[in-house]
Amino acid sequence: MRSPGVSPSPSDVDRQGGRYVEEMSATATPRPHYDVVVVGGGHNGLVSAAYLARAGLTVLVLERLGHTGGAAVSAPAFSGHDVRLSRYSYLVSLMPEALMADLDLDIRLTSRSTASYTPTLRDGEPGGLLVQRPERGKTRRSFRRLCGDDEYAAWQAFYTEVSGVAEVVAPSLLTPLPTERDVRERVDAQIWQDLVERPLGEAVERRFADDTVRGVVATDALIGTFASMHDPSLVQNRCFLYHLIGNGTGEWRVPVGGMGSVTDALAAAAARAGAEIITGAGVSAIRTGADGAEVTWHSRNGEHTVAASYVLAGVAPWVLRILLGEPEDPATKPVGAQLKINLLLDRLPRLRSGIDPTTAFAGTLHLAEDYSELERAYAEAAAGAVPSRLPGEVYCHSLSDPSILGADAAEGRHTLTYFGLHTPATLFEADPAGAKALAVERALASLDEHLVEPIASCLSRDAEGNPCLEAKIPQDIEADLAMPGGHIFHGDLEWPWAPTRARLDTPAQQWGVQTGLDRVLLCGSGARRGGAVSGIAGHNAAHAVLASR
Ligand SMILES: Cc1cc2nc3c(=O)[nH]c(=O)nc-3n(C[C@H](O)[C@H](O)[C@H](O)COP(=O)(O)OP(=O)(O)OC[C@H]3O[C@@H](n4cnc5c(N)ncnc54)[C@H](O)[C@@H]3O)c2cc1C
């Protein structure tokens, strides 16, 4: 069923001229043929649908779940509480302002006053590193106390250079792909080498001396990416780049109303433009022909097939291959590596360092993420063990946006979102429940180390009296969202430009959304430049279709 608030209500959308069909009913008969069928109603699929319907094309979106949004949803996770958590993804950086303006999206993103806080225990003394947003005197003093002025100077120099790259790359994300050479020519040679040519660990170790500072820098390379900082594939460098280029600033902002409000706005924009959206419609096959394809799905009412001139796949490339009739290939299946925990608290816990919790939890609070700890955790996980000290980070959404709390706001409650690193799906295969319990225990222990009172004592209780804590390992993400292997980006990220000698003959290749089939394009996270809640892949696939006609 549709979760209230996750998608626009059918009647709202009908009034605006579109057609939103909540699960297929006997009266909701799709046309026999569409210009475009979008497989998967994640936020990217909705962006494609909105652009294409606005251009006058007939568009059908098919979503297997009872609501749209994929990993960008709000949900009431705890019985007896009003609070609507961003259940999976939670912060927005990469959605271009231009895209939001194009589609007249009613989305509010609010800044966090704290960028990050990293509690430390040095010689048993509690302390911490505070990075404000924007950085001011307290940030400088915090660096000075922990590791000295030189380290802060190195920090400022590094991020100024990274901004130079962001300012070049960000405006290209909604255009046909630049080549690597185009971008390289416009970027300082040293930072290019550090970010694009050599494993990022080398630059971090050369530029910074302090283990904690090195770790704070490194985490952006490892969110949703299982790698050593010295991995020769450079997948960690690509992950880092995506985390720093959003809108040219790399700022991660809080979606007011939770992630569901982003999806609500996109679904409304698509439906307003005339796109048809069917939820509860799991696509089981795509058969391609010379001038289009047939798409088959199953709903409560049985099997349905429509024809389309183009099919856009909002699902992961690995899933798409199965829908196209290829056998499941375990060898190429992505492997997700994160532990997500949602918590509801009666009160924010106090920290041993004495910092005001409303400052510390407003931004990203790093736990067991010193550089040496990150590398150790990677090595342990790569050897098949849940890391003994689990690296991760927490953040409190409700400090920046209490609107998600509903009636719980009056009770003084707060949400807490934990995102753990280096927990690949393979760790949970033999004993999912046991390994998950161990990972959750270690995640909470990494927080408790820095608290005056254990986090368990702050947890609210649900209607059944259970603590309000919901944990998702990669297997849960796959079961909930059909993200293969629970990989949050549908697969490893690619550089946001084309290799210098890449073939860029077709619009699909030029926009980085090709699949090898003329009439089937990627519009989801697995497209080049697709990772994260950005809508970029959806925009680019729509433009490739329009340029192909
Ligand atoms: C735990 C977690 C935390 C994250 N945190 C952040 C964050 O804070 N910020 C950020 O920017 N990104 C974050 N991400 C990544 C981000 O959420 C994804 O990159 C993004 O949601 C991808 O959007 P999408 O529309 O491409 O795909 P999805 O969101 O995966 O949507 C694909 C849709 O296709 C549907 N589908 C699948 N198979 C079929 C089928 N056979 N038939 C019909 N429909 C089908 C799915 O149900 C789903 O609705 C996070 C992801 C996770 C899982």
The ligand as a Tripos MOL2 file, in Angstrom:
@<TRIPOS>MOLECULE
LIG
   53    58     1     0     0
SMALL
NO_CHARGES

@<TRIPOS>ATOM
      1 C1         21.0270    3.2730    3.5170 C.3       1 LIG1
      2 C2         21.2840    4.2610    2.4060 C.ar      1 LIG1
      3 C3         21.7250    5.5260    2.7220 C.ar      1 LIG1
      4 C4         21.9830    6.4440    1.7010 C.ar      1 LIG1
      5 N1         22.2880    7.7340    2.0310 N.ar      1 LIG1
      6 C5         22.3400    8.6600    1.0640 C.ar      1 LIG1
      7 C6         22.3640   10.0330    1.3950 C.ar      1 LIG1
      8 O1         22.2870   10.4330    2.5620 O.2       1 LIG1
      9 N2         22.4410   10.9270    0.3680 N.ar      1 LIG1
     10 C7         22.4870   10.5410   -0.9420 C.ar      1 LIG1
     11 O2         22.5890   11.4020   -1.8280 O.2       1 LIG1
     12 N3         22.4100    9.2300   -1.2790 N.ar      1 LIG1
     13 C8         22.3120    8.2900   -0.3120 C.ar      1 LIG1
     14 N4         22.1390    6.9780   -0.6490 N.ar      1 LIG1
     15 C9         22.1760    6.5940   -2.0660 C.3       1 LIG1
     16 C10        20.8860    6.9830   -2.7710 C.3       1 LIG1
     17 O3         19.7940    6.7030   -1.9550 O.3       1 LIG1
     18 C11        20.7470    6.2270   -4.0930 C.3       1 LIG1
     19 O4         21.8950    6.4250   -4.8770 O.3       1 LIG1
     20 C12        19.4990    6.7230   -4.8200 C.3       1 LIG1
     21 O5         18.3510    6.5140   -4.0290 O.3       1 LIG1
     22 C13        19.3370    6.0360   -6.1320 C.3       1 LIG1
     23 O6         18.1350    6.4760   -6.7010 O.3       1 LIG1
     24 P1         17.5190    5.7660   -7.9700 P.3       1 LIG1
     25 O7         16.2400    6.4120   -8.2700 O.co2     1 LIG1
     26 O8         18.5530    5.7290   -9.0310 O.co2     1 LIG1
     27 O9         17.3240    4.2630   -7.5240 O.3       1 LIG1
     28 P2         16.4740    3.5610   -6.2920 P.3       1 LIG1
     29 O10        16.3150    4.5580   -5.2310 O.co2     1 LIG1
     30 O11        17.2010    2.3160   -6.0420 O.co2     1 LIG1
     31 O12        15.1070    3.3190   -6.9900 O.3       1 LIG1
     32 C14        14.9230    2.2470   -7.9020 C.3       1 LIG1
     33 C15        13.4710    1.8360   -7.8600 C.3       1 LIG1
     34 O13        13.2710    0.7360   -8.7490 O.3       1 LIG1
     35 C16        12.3470   -0.1510   -8.1480 C.3       1 LIG1
     36 N5         12.4960   -1.4600   -8.7830 N.ar      1 LIG1
     37 C17        13.5130   -2.3480   -8.6360 C.ar      1 LIG1
     38 N6         13.2830   -3.4360   -9.3830 N.ar      1 LIG1
     39 C18        12.1040   -3.2310  -10.0200 C.ar      1 LIG1
     40 C19        11.3200   -4.0000  -10.9260 C.ar      1 LIG1
     41 N7         11.7020   -5.2150  -11.3310 N.pl3     1 LIG1
     42 N8         10.1530   -3.4850  -11.3680 N.ar      1 LIG1
     43 C20         9.7330   -2.2570  -10.9730 C.ar      1 LIG1
     44 N9         10.4250   -1.4970  -10.1110 N.ar      1 LIG1
     45 C21        11.5950   -1.9800   -9.6410 C.ar      1 LIG1
     46 C22        12.7360   -0.1240   -6.6870 C.3       1 LIG1
     47 O14        11.6950   -0.6020   -5.8590 O.3       1 LIG1
     48 C23        13.0290    1.3600   -6.4890 C.3       1 LIG1
     49 O15        11.8820    2.0740   -6.1050 O.3       1 LIG1
     50 C24        21.8380    6.0510    0.3450 C.ar      1 LIG1
     51 C25        21.3630    4.7820    0.0400 C.ar      1 LIG1
     52 C26        21.0930    3.8910    1.0580 C.ar      1 LIG1
     53 C27        20.5550    2.5280    0.6960 C.3       1 LIG1
@<TRIPOS>BOND
     1     1     2 1
     2     2     3 ar
     3     2    52 ar
     4     3     4 ar
     5     4     5 ar
     6     4    50 ar
     7     5     6 ar
     8     6     7 ar
     9     6    13 1
    10     7     8 2
    11     7     9 ar
    12     9    10 ar
    13    10    11 2
    14    10    12 ar
    15    12    13 ar
    16    13    14 ar
    17    14    15 1
    18    14    50 ar
    19    15    16 1
    20    16    17 1
    21    16    18 1
    22    18    19 1
    23    18    20 1
    24    20    21 1
    25    20    22 1
    26    22    23 1
    27    23    24 1
    28    24    25 2
    29    24    26 1
    30    24    27 1
    31    27    28 1
    32    28    29 2
    33    28    30 1
    34    28    31 1
    35    31    32 1
    36    32    33 1
    37    33    34 1
    38    33    48 1
    39    34    35 1
    40    35    36 1
    41    35    46 1
    42    36    37 ar
    43    36    45 ar
    44    37    38 ar
    45    38    39 ar
    46    39    40 ar
    47    39    45 ar
    48    40    41 1
    49    40    42 ar
    50    42    43 ar
    51    43    44 ar
    52    44    45 ar
    53    46    47 1
    54    46    48 1
    55    48    49 1
    56    50    51 ar
    57    51    52 ar
    58    52    53 1
@<TRIPOS>SUBSTRUCTURE
     1 LIG1         1 GROUP 0 **** ****
